[in-house]
Amino acid sequence: MKSHIYNLLAQNNFAYSTDTRTIKKGDVFFALSGENFNGNAFARKALEAGAAFVIIDDVNYQEKDDKAYILVDSTYDIFLEIATHHRQQFSIPIIAIAGSNGKTTTKELVTAVLSPSHNVLSTKHNDNNNLGVAQTLMSIRSNHDMVVIELGSNTPGELQSAIDIAQPTHGLVTNIGKEHLEFFNSIQGVIDEECGLYTYLSENDGYLLAPGNDIHIQDFLNQQNIQAQTIYGEATSISQKESLSLKLDWGTSVINAQLFGDHNKQNIDAALALGLLFEVDAEEIISALESYTPDNMRSQIVELESTTYILDFYNANPSSMLLALESFQKIITNKKKVVILGDMLEMGDHADAEHKNILDYVETMDVADAFFGGPYFGKLESKYHHYENIEDLAHAIGDYNFDDTLVLIKSSKGVLYIHEGFRKVLGI
């Protein structure tokens, strides 16, 4: 069945859709279902919109004697299998990026560095779950020189599934941090999950790149007797630790990145290492790193009149939040400093302690004010402002005078980012 569907896809240049709103004539429609919808129910609509075939996994939606319907055991599973089969038709580098923090930024930087010399396909946005990995692989065409693919994981075993789908030839783990502790339970659980990428690469003649300053990663490699071909991180140094954006010395050159936070040095170092590995000219590497401008609420700097916002609230966990606060503390500015923090999600039994740790650190900082929002931060007490309801937080900051202020906003996506009222009141 896999080969049959793959051949049907090949006849129309692998054009497919999982959404009836985007179907073009001749597409193969995969009736993928979600928590709140049954994709099979859209099969007839897909055919009416121009689909040549529909892949379904519920016989109740199959119309008798209509050969446009192809019934499989699982539409989701067959899509992943076909994506892997498609990936196997190409012998180009597949560069996988995993890790607790900085995956998307690293992926974007790596893509920027490699693109001047290569035709690079990379993960869109942060579509790093198994379906997103499969969709990236399905986009490979004969003119692509390499793929930069982001691999994410929220639960034990998910990363291994993504690895099995992508079958990478090169890879790195950005770092190990306190991510998704509700499901991984401990840092050791995170290490076992993320560093599975290194195990796969070492067992399949892959090329390993690893950050030299992450003790968890280095300990894992040593304990497993795995040798990384490239250890990166020492080639650059931070030249101005008090500046808003990151400045790095690289040999006799200076890289003026448009990224906030010392923690982004490691992401830049990874991109630099891959650029050198694939023989990108040094000047092109510098140009790419300096030209990259984040626009996805990740280390993004936005100037609105006399207010400077550091927007870093697409994702958060205790490790990334502490790093952002430490970098914010170091900035020397004539403006007053304010932090706005939203809850960190998926912390499980660690939630209370981890939110209290962050509050304790903020209380040691030299800031003019601080706002905390969400059920965990909101129930804590300090000399600052705490709101369990984000609507109340939005009203409070709407009444606050942010003139001549440097503001850091950090939170899990599901707390502040998705709250339109919060973003609207700040004009971001």
C-alpha positions as CSV (number, residue, x, y, z in Angstrom):
1,M,0.0,0.0,0.0
2,K,2.8,2.4,0.8
3,S,4.4,1.9,-2.6
4,H,1.1,2.3,-4.3
5,I,0.3,5.6,-2.6
6,Y,3.9,6.9,-3.1
7,N,3.6,6.2,-6.9
8,L,0.3,8.1,-7.0
9,L,2.1,11.0,-5.3
10,A,5.0,10.8,-7.7
11,Q,2.7,11.2,-10.7
12,N,1.7,14.7,-9.5
13,N,5.2,15.8,-8.3
14,F,4.3,14.8,-4.7
15,A,1.5,17.3,-4.3
16,Y,-0.6,16.5,-1.4
17,S,-2.8,18.2,1.2
18,T,-4.1,17.6,4.7
19,D,-6.5,20.6,4.6
20,T,-9.4,20.9,2.2
21,R,-8.9,24.7,2.2
22,T,-5.5,24.3,0.4
23,I,-6.2,21.5,-2.1
24,K,-5.2,22.0,-5.7
25,K,-6.3,19.9,-8.6
26,G,-4.6,16.5,-8.6
27,D,-3.5,16.5,-5.0
28,V,-3.6,13.4,-2.8
29,F,-5.6,14.2,0.3
30,F,-4.5,12.6,3.6
31,A,-7.5,12.5,6.0
32,L,-5.5,13.2,9.2
33,S,-7.6,13.5,12.3
34,G,-7.0,15.6,15.4
35,E,-8.3,15.7,18.9
36,N,-11.3,17.7,17.9
37,F,-12.0,16.6,14.3
38,N,-12.2,13.5,12.1
39,G,-10.3,14.0,8.9
40,N,-12.2,11.3,7.2
41,A,-15.3,13.4,7.3
42,F,-13.7,15.8,4.8
43,A,-12.8,13.2,2.2
44,R,-15.8,13.9,-0.1
45,K,-15.2,17.7,0.2
46,A,-11.5,17.1,-0.8
47,L,-12.5,15.2,-4.0
48,E,-15.0,18.0,-4.8
49,A,-12.2,20.5,-4.4
50,G,-10.0,18.7,-6.9
51,A,-8.2,16.0,-5.1
52,A,-7.3,13.0,-7.2
53,F,-7.3,10.5,-4.3
54,V,-8.2,10.6,-0.6
55,I,-6.4,8.4,2.0
56,I,-8.8,7.5,4.8
57,D,-8.7,5.1,7.7
58,D,-12.5,4.8,8.5
59,V,-14.5,2.5,6.2
60,N,-17.7,4.3,7.1
61,Y,-16.5,7.3,5.0
62,Q,-15.6,5.2,1.9
63,E,-18.0,5.4,-1.0
64,K,-18.6,2.1,-2.6
65,D,-16.8,1.4,-5.9
66,D,-15.2,4.8,-5.9
67,K,-11.5,4.1,-6.6
68,A,-10.5,7.6,-5.5
69,Y,-10.9,6.4,-1.9
70,I,-7.9,4.5,-0.5
71,L,-8.5,2.8,2.8
72,V,-5.6,2.2,5.2
73,D,-5.2,1.1,8.8
74,S,-3.9,4.5,9.9
75,T,-3.7,7.6,7.7
76,Y,-1.2,9.1,10.2
77,D,1.1,6.1,10.2
78,I,1.0,5.7,6.4
79,F,1.9,9.4,6.0
80,L,4.9,9.0,8.2
81,E,6.0,5.8,6.4
82,I,5.7,7.5,3.0
83,A,7.7,10.5,4.3
84,T,10.5,8.3,5.4
85,H,10.4,6.4,2.1
86,H,10.6,9.7,0.3
87,R,13.6,10.8,2.4
88,Q,15.4,7.5,1.5
89,Q,15.3,8.5,-2.2
90,F,17.9,11.2,-1.5
91,S,21.5,10.9,-0.4
92,I,21.9,14.5,0.7
93,P,22.9,15.6,4.2
94,I,20.0,15.6,6.6
95,I,21.0,17.8,9.6
96,A,19.0,17.2,12.7
97,I,18.7,19.8,15.5
98,A,17.4,18.6,18.9
99,G,17.8,20.0,22.4
100,S,15.9,21.7,25.3
101,N,16.3,25.3,24.3
102,G,17.2,27.2,21.1
103,K,16.3,24.6,18.5
104,T,14.3,27.0,16.3
105,T,16.7,29.8,16.5
106,T,19.6,27.5,15.8
107,K,17.8,26.0,12.9
108,E,17.1,29.4,11.5
109,L,20.8,30.5,11.9
110,V,22.1,27.3,10.4
111,T,19.7,27.7,7.4
112,A,20.9,31.3,7.0
113,V,24.5,30.4,7.1
114,L,24.2,27.4,4.6
115,S,21.8,29.0,2.2
116,P,24.3,31.3,0.3
117,S,26.2,28.2,-0.9
118,H,23.6,25.5,-0.9
119,N,19.9,25.0,-1.7
120,V,18.6,24.3,1.7
121,L,15.3,22.9,2.8
122,S,14.5,23.5,6.5
123,T,11.7,23.1,8.9
124,K,9.0,25.7,8.6
125,H,8.4,27.8,11.8
126,N,8.8,25.3,14.7
127,D,6.9,22.4,13.2
128,N,9.1,19.9,15.0
129,N,6.7,17.1,16.0
130,N,6.5,13.9,14.1
131,L,3.9,15.2,11.7
132,G,6.0,18.3,11.1
133,V,9.1,16.3,10.5
134,A,7.2,14.2,7.9
135,Q,5.9,17.2,6.2
136,T,9.4,18.7,5.9
137,L,10.7,15.4,4.4
138,M,7.9,15.3,1.9
139,S,9.0,18.7,0.6
140,I,12.5,17.4,-0.5
141,R,13.0,17.8,-4.2
142,S,15.8,16.9,-6.5
143,N,17.3,20.4,-6.5
144,H,17.8,20.4,-2.7
145,D,21.4,20.0,-1.5
146,M,20.6,19.4,2.2
147,V,17.9,19.5,4.8
148,V,18.0,21.2,8.2
149,I,15.3,19.6,10.3
150,E,14.2,20.5,13.8
151,L,13.3,17.5,16.0
152,G,11.1,18.2,19.1
153,S,9.9,16.0,22.0
154,N,7.4,16.5,24.8
155,T,7.2,12.9,26.1
156,P,9.7,10.0,26.4
157,G,10.3,8.2,23.1
158,E,8.9,11.0,20.9
159,L,12.3,12.1,19.8
160,Q,13.3,8.6,18.8
161,S,10.2,8.4,16.6
162,A,11.2,11.6,14.9
163,I,14.8,10.3,14.4
164,D,13.5,7.1,12.9
165,I,11.4,9.1,10.4
166,A,14.1,11.6,9.5
167,Q,17.1,9.2,9.5
168,P,19.6,12.1,9.8
169,T,23.2,12.0,8.6
170,H,24.4,14.9,10.8
171,G,23.1,16.3,14.1
172,L,23.5,18.3,17.3
173,V,21.8,18.7,20.6
174,T,21.7,22.4,21.5
175,N,21.7,21.9,25.3
176,I,20.0,20.1,28.1
177,G,17.6,22.0,30.3
178,K,14.6,21.6,32.6
179,E,12.0,21.0,29.8
180,H,8.7,19.2,30.1
181,L,9.5,17.9,33.5
182,E,5.8,16.9,33.9
183,F,6.6,14.1,31.5
184,F,10.4,13.6,31.7
185,N,10.4,13.8,35.5
186,S,14.0,14.8,35.9
187,I,17.1,16.2,34.1
188,Q,18.2,12.6,33.5
189,G,15.0,11.9,31.7
190,V,15.7,14.9,29.4
191,I,19.3,13.7,28.8
192,D,18.1,10.2,27.9
193,E,15.6,11.7,25.4
194,E,17.6,14.4,23.7
195,C,20.9,12.6,23.5
196,G,19.2,9.7,21.7
197,L,20.1,11.7,18.6
198,Y,23.8,11.1,19.4
199,T,23.3,7.4,20.0
200,Y,21.5,7.1,16.6
201,L,24.2,9.0,14.7
202,S,27.1,7.1,16.3
203,E,25.4,3.8,15.4
204,N,24.7,4.9,11.8
205,D,28.0,6.4,10.8
206,G,26.6,9.9,11.2
207,Y,28.4,13.2,11.9
208,L,28.1,14.5,15.5
209,L,28.4,18.1,16.6
210,A,28.2,18.9,20.3
211,P,28.5,22.0,22.5
212,G,31.6,21.8,24.6
213,N,30.2,23.8,27.5
214,D,27.2,21.6,28.2
215,I,28.2,19.3,31.0
216,H,25.2,17.0,30.6
217,I,25.9,16.4,26.9
218,Q,29.6,15.9,27.5
219,D,29.0,13.5,30.3
220,F,26.6,11.5,28.2
221,L,29.1,11.2,25.3
222,N,31.9,10.2,27.7
223,Q,29.7,7.6,29.5
224,Q,28.5,6.1,26.2
225,N,32.0,6.2,24.7
226,I,30.6,8.3,21.8
227,Q,33.0,10.6,19.9
228,A,31.7,13.8,18.4
229,Q,33.6,14.9,15.3
230,T,33.1,18.6,16.1
231,I,33.0,20.1,19.6
232,Y,32.0,23.8,19.1
233,G,31.9,26.8,21.3
234,E,35.5,27.9,21.9
235,A,36.0,29.7,18.5
236,T,34.0,32.8,19.6
237,S,33.9,34.9,22.8
238,I,31.4,37.6,23.9
239,S,33.0,41.0,23.3
240,Q,30.4,43.3,25.0
241,K,28.5,41.6,27.8
242,E,26.6,44.8,28.7
243,S,25.0,45.4,25.3
244,L,21.4,44.7,24.3
245,S,22.3,42.6,21.3
246,L,25.0,39.9,21.2
247,K,28.4,40.8,19.9
248,L,31.0,38.0,19.4
249,D,34.7,38.0,18.6
250,W,35.7,35.4,16.1
251,G,39.4,35.4,15.4
252,T,40.1,38.9,14.1
253,S,36.4,39.5,13.1
254,V,33.5,40.7,15.1
255,I,30.0,39.3,14.6
256,N,27.3,41.8,15.5
257,A,24.2,39.6,15.9
258,Q,20.7,41.0,16.1
259,L,19.8,38.6,19.0
260,F,19.4,39.3,22.7
261,G,21.1,37.2,25.3
262,D,24.4,35.5,26.0
263,H,22.7,32.2,25.7
264,N,22.4,32.8,21.9
265,K,26.1,32.5,21.6
266,Q,25.8,28.7,21.6
267,N,23.2,28.9,18.9
268,I,25.5,31.1,16.8
269,D,28.5,28.8,17.5
270,A,26.5,25.8,16.2
271,A,25.6,27.6,12.9
272,L,29.2,28.7,12.6
273,A,30.5,25.2,13.0
274,L,28.1,23.8,10.4
275,G,29.1,26.6,8.0
276,L,32.7,25.7,8.3
277,L,31.9,22.0,8.0
278,F,30.2,22.6,4.7
279,E,32.9,25.0,3.5
280,V,30.9,28.2,3.5
281,D,33.2,31.2,3.1
282,A,34.0,33.0,6.4
283,E,32.7,36.4,5.1
284,E,29.4,34.7,4.0
285,I,29.0,33.1,7.5
286,I,29.5,36.5,9.2
287,S,27.1,38.2,6.8
288,A,24.4,35.6,7.3
289,L,24.7,35.7,11.1
290,E,24.6,39.5,11.2
291,S,21.6,39.6,8.8
292,Y,19.4,37.2,10.7
293,T,16.6,39.1,12.4
294,P,14.3,37.1,14.6
295,D,10.6,37.9,14.1
296,N,9.0,35.0,16.0
297,M,9.0,36.2,19.6
298,R,12.3,34.5,20.2
299,S,15.1,36.8,21.4
300,Q,13.4,39.5,19.3
301,I,14.2,43.2,20.0
302,V,11.4,45.7,19.1
303,E,11.7,49.4,19.5
304,L,8.3,51.2,20.0
305,E,8.9,55.0,20.5
306,S,10.9,55.2,23.7
307,T,10.2,51.7,24.8
308,T,12.5,48.7,24.0
309,Y,10.9,45.3,24.2
310,I,12.8,42.1,24.4
311,L,10.2,39.6,23.2
312,D,11.1,36.0,24.2
313,F,7.8,34.5,25.0
314,Y,7.2,31.8,22.4
315,N,8.6,29.2,24.8
316,A,10.0,28.9,28.3
317,N,11.2,26.5,30.9
318,P,13.2,27.2,34.1
319,S,16.6,26.9,32.3
320,S,15.7,29.3,29.4
321,M,14.0,31.7,31.7
322,L,16.9,32.0,34.1
323,L,19.3,32.5,31.2
324,A,17.2,35.3,29.8
325,L,17.0,37.0,33.2
326,E,20.7,36.7,33.7
327,S,21.4,38.3,30.3
328,F,18.8,41.0,31.0
329,Q,20.5,41.8,34.4
330,K,23.9,42.4,32.6
331,I,22.6,45.0,30.2
332,I,23.8,48.5,30.9
333,T,21.1,51.1,29.9
334,N,19.9,54.6,30.9
335,K,16.3,53.2,30.7
336,K,14.5,51.7,33.6
337,K,14.2,47.9,33.5
338,V,10.9,46.0,33.8
339,V,10.3,42.2,33.5
340,I,7.0,40.6,32.6
341,L,6.9,36.9,33.2
342,G,4.2,34.3,32.5
343,D,4.0,30.8,33.8
344,M,6.2,27.9,32.6
345,L,4.0,25.0,31.5
346,E,4.4,21.3,31.7
347,M,6.4,21.4,34.9
348,G,4.3,18.8,36.8
349,D,5.3,18.3,40.4
350,H,8.2,20.7,39.9
351,A,6.0,23.7,39.0
352,D,5.7,25.3,42.4
353,A,9.4,25.1,43.3
354,E,10.6,26.2,39.8
355,H,8.4,29.2,39.7
356,K,9.4,30.2,43.2
357,N,13.1,29.8,42.2
358,I,12.5,32.3,39.3
359,L,10.8,34.8,41.6
360,D,13.6,34.5,44.1
361,Y,16.1,35.4,41.3
362,V,14.1,38.3,40.1
363,E,14.1,39.7,43.6
364,T,17.9,39.9,43.5
365,M,17.8,41.8,40.2
366,D,18.2,45.6,39.7
367,V,14.8,46.2,38.1
368,A,12.4,49.0,38.5
369,D,9.4,46.7,38.4
370,A,8.1,43.2,37.6
371,F,4.8,41.7,36.6
372,F,4.0,38.0,37.0
373,G,1.0,36.2,35.4
374,G,-0.6,32.8,35.5
375,P,-1.8,30.3,38.1
376,Y,1.7,29.6,39.4
377,F,3.4,33.0,39.3
378,G,0.1,34.6,40.2
379,K,-0.3,32.9,43.6
380,L,3.1,33.9,44.8
381,E,3.8,37.0,46.7
382,S,6.5,39.7,46.5
383,K,6.9,43.4,46.4
384,Y,6.0,43.1,42.7
385,H,2.7,42.5,40.8
386,H,1.1,39.1,40.7
387,Y,-2.0,38.1,38.6
388,E,-3.4,34.6,38.3
389,N,-5.6,35.8,35.5
390,I,-3.8,37.0,32.3
391,E,-6.7,39.4,31.6
392,D,-5.9,41.1,34.9
393,L,-2.2,41.2,34.0
394,A,-3.1,42.8,30.6
395,H,-5.2,45.5,32.3
396,A,-2.3,46.2,34.7
397,I,0.3,46.7,32.1
398,G,-2.1,48.7,30.0
399,D,-2.2,51.3,32.8
400,Y,1.6,51.2,33.4
401,N,3.9,53.9,32.0
402,F,6.5,52.2,29.8
403,D,8.2,55.3,28.6
404,D,12.0,55.1,28.5
405,T,11.8,51.5,29.6
406,L,13.6,48.3,28.6
407,V,11.2,45.4,29.0
408,L,11.9,41.7,29.0
409,I,8.8,39.5,28.3
410,K,9.3,35.7,28.9
411,S,6.7,33.0,29.2
412,S,5.5,29.7,27.8
413,K,3.6,30.1,24.6
414,G,0.3,28.9,26.1
415,V,0.3,31.7,28.7
416,L,1.1,35.1,27.1
417,Y,1.7,34.5,23.4
418,I,-1.7,33.2,22.7
419,H,-3.5,35.9,24.7
420,E,-4.4,38.6,22.2
421,G,-5.4,41.1,24.8
422,F,-1.9,40.9,26.4
423,R,-0.2,41.5,23.0
424,K,-2.7,44.2,21.9
425,V,-2.2,46.3,25.0
426,L,1.5,46.5,24.4
427,G,1.1,47.0,20.6
428,I,3.2,44.0,19.7
